[in-house]
Amino acid sequence: MAGVAIKEAGAGGNGSLSTSPPYGGPKRSDLFGMYTWTIYNFSQINKRELRSNAFDIGGYKWYILIFPRGCDVCSHLSLFLCVANHDKLLPGWSHYAQFTIALVNKDPKKSKYSDTLHRFWKKENDWGWKKYLELSKVQDGFINDGALLIKAQVQVIRERVDRPFRSLACQYRRELIRVYLTDVEKICQRFVEERMTKLGKLLEDTARWSSFCAFWLGMDQSDRHRLSREKSESILKIVVKQFFIEKEVKSTLVMDSLYSGLKALKGQNKGKKSNSKYLEAEELPIPIVGIEKDTFILADDVLLLLARVVMEPLPPKDKKGPQNHTKDGTVGQEFSKDSIERDERRLTECGRQTIEIFVLAHIFSKIEFAYQEAVVLKKQEELIREEEAWLGEIEKKSRRGVDKKKK
């Protein structure tokens, strides 16, 4: 297929800076849309590839591309979402999109759903799955009166530095929470455990911990105050790099979780009910960090916080997972107010805990750097003193030698 370089979901990629519609532009609902494509007489098609008609969503034209006999594979149906007029867009164009593509089965519970997040740009203007579904399974309920039905949901993403990727249409966001909530919790839980293990190693080293405590307690109060805070904008930029760029997450829900947790922290810091209606201030544990205007600050002395974080066990995981369609297409309970609020609480608490540990680890790294500098400086001073003492001894011996000659 000339002019199209097929990419598979999850492979990652680089490109120019995003030119997604900024905040303050179209409403998130205007950036979301659905499209249905019915392929008649599917079993009789002998073409290598098929394209749907172009459709408009979020200010861009799209089309669905399928390979009925597979793309670079012969045992699977291949399916992709593509930017229709990418060759006519201005140089440097780029935008994120979260999308879901489904093959509809006669039995809705057996429909096949796949979701992913991707930044479309010049060299990656198509994204999808080479192995979307085994060809042997396509005929099993997916062909109805000779036709194959494909449905797509596309959300073009608006960005902002302090809350990237939080621009999903309400109903679509709920669907994604049902699909990705467990994955989001695993990503965040893994990060929290890694950071807590790293912090715990300091306390396990008795000599080093004692030395660190002496350094911190001997520090001037103003220096302690300065090292115990960090600009929120700086933290959030690192958060984006950590959880999106490096982890290559496939859903906006990770960022959504962190932003919800950030709002909960802000509400907790004000001593009021959380800005998040799903996590009230009285439900939150004793804080680790607080927020003053545009700055994160430690809620207590760093020594006490480190000991507390390392000693306190992680909260038990909620075993009630997503209840809507999952990645393999199975369907469970429909949305209810209680299940929505429960999932929102899990998403918010997950983000709140992750943000707190992230801030604590980041601020500690600054303090640890200052500690290591002090240790190096102390060693240098000791070496200088030893060298001076050694030179002094040599000078004394030399003088004694001169005095003997004189006699």
C-alpha positions as CSV (number, residue, x, y, z in Angstrom):
1,M,0.0,0.0,0.0
2,A,1.8,3.1,-1.2
3,G,2.2,6.0,1.1
4,V,1.1,4.4,4.3
5,A,3.5,3.0,6.9
6,I,1.4,0.8,9.2
7,K,2.2,1.0,12.9
8,E,1.0,-1.3,15.6
9,A,-0.6,-0.1,18.8
10,G,1.9,-0.1,21.7
11,A,5.0,0.2,19.7
12,G,5.8,3.8,20.8
13,G,7.3,6.5,18.7
14,N,8.8,10.0,18.5
15,G,8.0,13.1,16.6
16,S,7.5,16.9,16.7
17,L,5.7,18.7,19.5
18,S,2.0,18.1,19.6
19,T,-0.3,20.7,17.9
20,S,-3.4,19.3,19.4
21,P,-6.3,21.8,20.0
22,P,-5.4,23.7,23.2
23,Y,-7.6,24.2,26.2
24,G,-10.0,27.0,25.7
25,G,-10.9,25.8,22.2
26,P,-13.7,23.3,21.3
27,K,-15.6,21.5,24.0
28,R,-14.4,18.0,24.8
29,S,-17.8,16.6,23.5
30,D,-17.0,18.4,20.1
31,L,-13.7,16.5,20.0
32,F,-15.4,13.2,20.4
33,G,-17.3,11.2,17.8
34,M,-18.4,7.7,16.7
35,Y,-18.5,6.1,13.3
36,T,-20.0,2.8,12.1
37,W,-18.8,0.9,9.0
38,T,-20.7,-2.0,7.6
39,I,-18.8,-4.2,5.1
40,Y,-21.2,-6.2,3.0
41,N,-20.3,-9.6,1.5
42,F,-17.2,-9.7,3.7
43,S,-16.4,-13.3,3.1
44,Q,-16.4,-12.8,-0.7
45,I,-13.8,-10.0,-0.6
46,N,-10.5,-10.8,-2.2
47,K,-8.8,-7.4,-1.9
48,R,-5.7,-7.1,0.2
49,E,-7.0,-4.0,2.1
50,L,-10.2,-2.1,2.5
51,R,-10.8,1.6,3.6
52,S,-13.9,3.1,5.0
53,N,-15.3,6.4,3.9
54,A,-13.6,9.4,5.6
55,F,-15.3,10.8,8.7
56,D,-14.8,14.0,10.6
57,I,-14.1,14.0,14.4
58,G,-12.4,16.7,16.4
59,G,-11.5,18.9,13.4
60,Y,-9.7,16.0,11.6
61,K,-10.6,13.5,8.9
62,W,-10.2,9.8,9.7
63,Y,-10.8,6.5,8.0
64,I,-10.6,2.9,9.2
65,L,-8.3,0.5,7.3
66,I,-8.5,-3.3,7.5
67,F,-6.6,-6.1,5.9
68,P,-9.1,-9.0,5.6
69,R,-6.3,-11.5,5.3
70,G,-3.8,-9.8,7.6
71,C,-1.0,-7.2,7.2
72,D,2.4,-9.0,7.5
73,V,0.5,-11.9,9.2
74,C,-1.8,-14.5,7.6
75,S,-3.7,-15.7,10.6
76,H,-5.3,-12.5,11.9
77,L,-7.5,-9.6,10.7
78,S,-5.5,-6.4,10.8
79,L,-7.3,-3.1,11.7
80,F,-6.0,0.5,11.9
81,L,-7.3,4.1,12.4
82,C,-5.7,6.5,10.0
83,V,-5.6,10.3,9.4
84,A,-7.3,10.7,6.0
85,N,-5.6,13.9,4.7
86,H,-2.3,13.8,6.5
87,D,-0.4,14.8,3.3
88,K,-2.3,18.0,3.2
89,L,-1.8,19.1,6.8
90,L,0.7,21.8,7.7
91,P,4.3,20.8,8.4
92,G,4.9,19.8,12.0
93,W,1.3,18.7,12.6
94,S,0.7,16.4,15.5
95,H,-2.2,15.5,17.8
96,Y,-3.2,12.8,20.4
97,A,-6.2,10.7,20.1
98,Q,-7.7,8.1,22.4
99,F,-9.8,5.6,20.4
100,T,-11.7,2.4,20.6
101,I,-12.5,0.1,17.7
102,A,-14.9,-2.8,18.0
103,L,-16.1,-5.7,15.9
104,V,-19.7,-6.2,16.7
105,N,-20.9,-9.8,17.4
106,K,-24.4,-11.1,17.1
107,D,-24.1,-11.6,20.8
108,P,-23.1,-8.2,22.3
109,K,-21.3,-9.9,25.2
110,K,-18.9,-11.4,22.7
111,S,-18.1,-8.2,20.8
112,K,-14.4,-7.5,20.4
113,Y,-13.1,-4.2,21.8
114,S,-9.6,-2.6,21.6
115,D,-8.6,0.7,23.0
116,T,-5.4,2.7,22.8
117,L,-3.9,6.2,23.0
118,H,-1.6,7.5,20.2
119,R,0.0,10.7,19.0
120,F,-0.6,10.9,15.3
121,W,2.0,12.8,13.3
122,K,3.7,12.8,9.8
123,K,5.5,9.5,10.2
124,E,2.8,7.8,12.3
125,N,-0.4,8.8,10.7
126,D,-2.0,5.4,11.2
127,W,-2.2,3.2,14.4
128,G,-3.8,0.0,15.2
129,W,-3.4,-3.8,15.5
130,K,-1.8,-6.2,13.1
131,K,-3.3,-9.1,15.1
132,Y,-6.7,-7.6,15.9
133,L,-8.6,-10.9,15.8
134,E,-7.9,-14.5,14.6
135,L,-9.4,-15.1,11.1
136,S,-10.8,-18.3,12.4
137,K,-12.9,-16.3,15.0
138,V,-14.1,-13.7,12.6
139,Q,-16.7,-16.1,11.2
140,D,-17.8,-17.1,14.7
141,G,-20.7,-14.7,15.2
142,F,-19.1,-11.5,13.7
143,I,-20.5,-12.1,10.2
144,N,-24.2,-11.3,10.2
145,D,-26.1,-11.8,6.9
146,G,-22.8,-11.7,5.2
147,A,-21.8,-8.3,6.7
148,L,-19.1,-7.3,9.1
149,L,-19.9,-4.4,11.4
150,I,-17.1,-2.2,12.8
151,K,-17.7,0.6,15.3
152,A,-15.1,3.3,16.2
153,Q,-15.1,5.9,19.0
154,V,-12.4,8.6,18.6
155,Q,-11.5,11.3,21.2
156,V,-9.1,14.0,20.0
157,I,-7.0,15.2,23.0
158,R,-6.5,18.7,24.1
159,E,-3.4,19.3,26.3
160,R,-2.3,21.5,29.1
161,V,1.0,21.3,31.1
162,D,-0.6,20.9,34.5
163,R,-3.3,18.5,33.4
164,P,-2.4,16.7,30.2
165,F,-4.9,14.4,28.5
166,R,-7.9,15.2,30.7
167,S,-10.3,16.0,27.9
168,L,-12.5,13.0,27.4
169,A,-16.2,13.1,26.7
170,C,-18.1,12.0,29.9
171,Q,-19.6,8.7,28.7
172,Y,-16.4,7.7,26.8
173,R,-14.3,8.4,29.9
174,R,-16.5,6.2,32.0
175,E,-16.1,3.4,29.5
176,L,-12.3,3.8,29.6
177,I,-12.3,3.7,33.4
178,R,-14.1,0.4,33.3
179,V,-11.5,-0.9,30.9
180,Y,-8.3,0.6,32.3
181,L,-8.8,1.2,36.0
182,T,-7.1,-2.0,37.1
183,D,-4.2,-1.3,34.7
184,V,-3.9,2.3,36.1
185,E,-3.8,1.0,39.6
186,K,-1.1,-1.5,38.7
187,I,1.1,1.1,37.1
188,C,0.8,3.5,40.1
189,Q,1.1,0.7,42.6
190,R,4.3,-0.5,41.0
191,F,5.8,3.0,41.0
192,V,4.8,3.5,44.7
193,E,6.4,0.2,45.7
194,E,9.6,1.0,43.8
195,R,10.0,4.4,45.5
196,M,9.1,3.0,49.0
197,T,11.7,0.2,48.5
198,K,14.3,2.7,47.5
199,L,13.6,5.0,50.5
200,G,13.5,2.0,52.8
201,K,17.1,1.1,51.9
202,L,18.3,4.3,53.5
203,L,16.7,3.4,56.8
204,E,18.0,-0.1,56.7
205,D,21.6,1.2,56.5
206,T,21.9,2.2,60.2
207,A,25.2,4.0,59.8
208,R,24.1,6.0,56.8
209,W,20.7,6.8,58.3
210,S,22.4,8.1,61.5
211,S,24.7,10.2,59.4
212,F,21.8,11.6,57.3
213,C,19.8,12.4,60.5
214,A,22.8,14.3,62.0
215,F,23.2,16.2,58.7
216,W,19.6,17.2,58.6
217,L,19.2,18.1,62.2
218,G,22.4,20.2,62.0
219,M,21.2,22.2,59.1
220,D,20.0,25.7,59.4
221,Q,16.2,26.1,59.6
222,S,16.0,28.3,56.5
223,D,17.9,25.7,54.5
224,R,15.5,22.9,55.7
225,H,12.6,25.1,54.7
226,R,14.0,25.7,51.2
227,L,14.8,22.0,50.6
228,S,11.4,20.8,51.8
229,R,9.5,22.4,48.9
230,E,9.3,22.3,45.1
231,K,7.4,24.2,42.4
232,S,4.3,22.3,41.4
233,E,4.9,23.0,37.7
234,S,8.4,21.4,37.9
235,I,6.9,18.3,39.6
236,L,4.1,17.9,37.1
237,K,6.4,18.1,34.1
238,I,8.5,15.2,35.6
239,V,5.3,13.3,36.3
240,V,4.3,13.5,32.7
241,K,7.7,12.2,31.6
242,Q,7.6,9.4,34.2
243,F,4.2,8.0,33.6
244,F,3.4,8.8,30.0
245,I,6.6,9.1,27.9
246,E,8.7,6.5,29.7
247,K,5.9,4.1,30.7
248,E,4.2,4.4,27.2
249,V,0.8,4.2,28.8
250,K,-2.0,3.3,26.4
251,S,-4.8,5.4,28.1
252,T,-5.3,9.0,29.3
253,L,-6.6,7.5,32.5
254,V,-3.2,7.5,34.2
255,M,-3.0,11.3,33.8
256,D,-6.6,11.6,34.8
257,S,-5.9,9.6,38.0
258,L,-3.0,11.9,38.9
259,Y,-5.0,15.0,38.2
260,S,-7.9,13.8,40.3
261,G,-5.4,13.0,43.1
262,L,-3.9,16.4,42.8
263,K,-7.4,18.0,43.2
264,A,-8.0,15.9,46.3
265,L,-4.6,17.1,47.8
266,K,-5.6,20.7,47.1
267,G,-8.9,20.3,48.8
268,Q,-7.3,18.5,51.7
269,N,-4.7,21.3,52.1
270,K,-7.5,23.9,52.4
271,G,-9.0,22.0,55.3
272,K,-12.3,21.7,53.3
273,K,-14.0,19.0,51.4
274,S,-12.0,17.8,48.4
275,N,-12.6,19.5,45.1
276,S,-13.2,15.9,43.9
277,K,-16.7,15.0,44.7
278,Y,-15.6,11.3,44.8
279,L,-13.0,11.6,47.6
280,E,-13.9,13.8,50.6
281,A,-11.3,15.3,52.8
282,E,-12.4,13.2,55.8
283,E,-11.7,10.0,53.9
284,L,-8.0,11.0,53.3
285,P,-5.2,9.7,55.5
286,I,-2.7,12.0,57.3
287,P,-1.1,14.0,54.5
288,I,2.5,13.5,53.3
289,V,2.6,16.7,51.3
290,G,0.7,19.9,51.1
291,I,0.2,22.6,48.5
292,E,0.8,26.3,49.0
293,K,-0.2,28.3,46.0
294,D,2.0,26.9,43.2
295,T,4.4,24.9,45.5
296,F,4.4,21.4,47.0
297,I,5.6,21.3,50.6
298,L,6.3,18.4,52.9
299,A,3.6,18.1,55.5
300,D,6.0,17.2,58.3
301,D,9.8,16.8,58.9
302,V,11.4,14.7,56.3
303,L,12.8,12.3,58.8
304,L,9.4,11.5,60.3
305,L,7.8,11.2,56.8
306,L,10.5,8.8,55.6
307,A,10.1,6.6,58.6
308,R,6.3,6.7,58.4
309,V,6.2,5.9,54.6
310,V,8.6,3.0,54.9
311,M,6.9,1.5,58.0
312,E,3.3,1.9,57.0
313,P,1.9,-0.9,54.8
314,L,0.3,-0.1,51.5
315,P,-3.5,0.0,51.5
316,P,-5.2,-3.3,50.4
317,K,-6.2,-3.4,46.7
318,D,-9.8,-3.2,45.8
319,K,-10.6,-6.5,44.2
320,K,-13.7,-5.2,42.4
321,G,-12.4,-4.6,38.9
322,P,-13.9,-3.1,35.8
323,Q,-17.5,-4.2,35.1
324,N,-18.0,-3.1,31.5
325,H,-16.4,-4.3,28.3
326,T,-12.8,-5.5,28.7
327,K,-10.0,-5.9,26.3
328,D,-11.2,-9.3,25.2
329,G,-14.7,-7.9,24.6
330,T,-16.6,-9.5,27.4
331,V,-19.3,-7.5,29.0
332,G,-20.4,-7.4,32.7
333,Q,-22.7,-5.1,34.7
334,E,-23.9,-1.9,33.2
335,F,-23.1,1.5,34.7
336,S,-24.7,2.4,37.9
337,K,-24.3,5.4,40.2
338,D,-22.7,3.3,42.9
339,S,-20.2,1.6,40.6
340,I,-19.3,4.9,39.0
341,E,-18.6,6.6,42.3
342,R,-16.7,3.6,43.6
343,D,-14.4,3.6,40.5
344,E,-13.9,7.3,40.7
345,R,-12.9,7.0,44.4
346,R,-10.4,4.3,43.4
347,L,-9.0,6.4,40.5
348,T,-8.7,9.5,42.8
349,E,-7.1,7.7,45.7
350,C,-4.7,5.9,43.4
351,G,-3.6,9.3,42.0
352,R,-3.4,11.0,45.4
353,Q,-1.1,8.4,46.9
354,T,1.1,8.4,43.8
355,I,1.4,12.1,43.7
356,E,2.4,12.2,47.4
357,I,5.0,9.5,47.1
358,F,6.3,11.1,43.9
359,V,6.7,14.5,45.6
360,L,8.3,13.0,48.7
361,A,10.8,11.0,46.6
362,H,11.6,14.1,44.5
363,I,12.1,16.4,47.4
364,F,14.1,13.7,49.2
365,S,16.4,13.4,46.2
366,K,17.2,17.1,46.5
367,I,18.0,16.7,50.2
368,E,20.0,13.6,49.5
369,F,22.1,15.4,46.9
370,A,22.8,18.1,49.5
371,Y,23.7,15.4,52.0
372,Q,26.1,13.7,49.6
373,E,27.7,17.1,48.8
374,A,28.2,17.6,52.5
375,V,29.7,14.1,52.9
376,V,32.1,14.8,50.0
377,L,33.0,18.2,51.5
378,K,33.6,16.6,54.9
379,K,35.9,14.0,53.4
380,Q,37.8,16.6,51.5
381,E,38.3,18.6,54.7
382,E,39.5,15.5,56.5
383,L,42.0,14.7,53.6
384,I,43.2,18.3,53.7
385,R,43.7,18.1,57.5
386,E,45.5,14.7,57.1
387,E,47.7,16.2,54.4
388,E,48.5,19.2,56.5
389,A,49.4,17.0,59.4
390,W,51.6,14.8,57.2
391,L,53.3,17.9,55.8
392,G,53.7,19.2,59.3
393,E,55.4,16.0,60.4
394,I,57.8,16.1,57.4
395,E,58.6,19.7,58.2
396,K,59.4,18.8,61.8
397,K,61.6,16.0,60.8
398,S,63.4,18.2,58.3
399,R,64.0,20.8,61.0
400,R,65.4,18.2,63.4
401,G,67.7,17.0,60.7
402,V,69.0,20.6,60.1
403,D,69.5,21.1,63.9
404,K,71.6,17.9,64.1
405,K,73.9,19.0,61.3
406,K,74.4,22.4,63.0
407,K,75.5,20.7,66.2
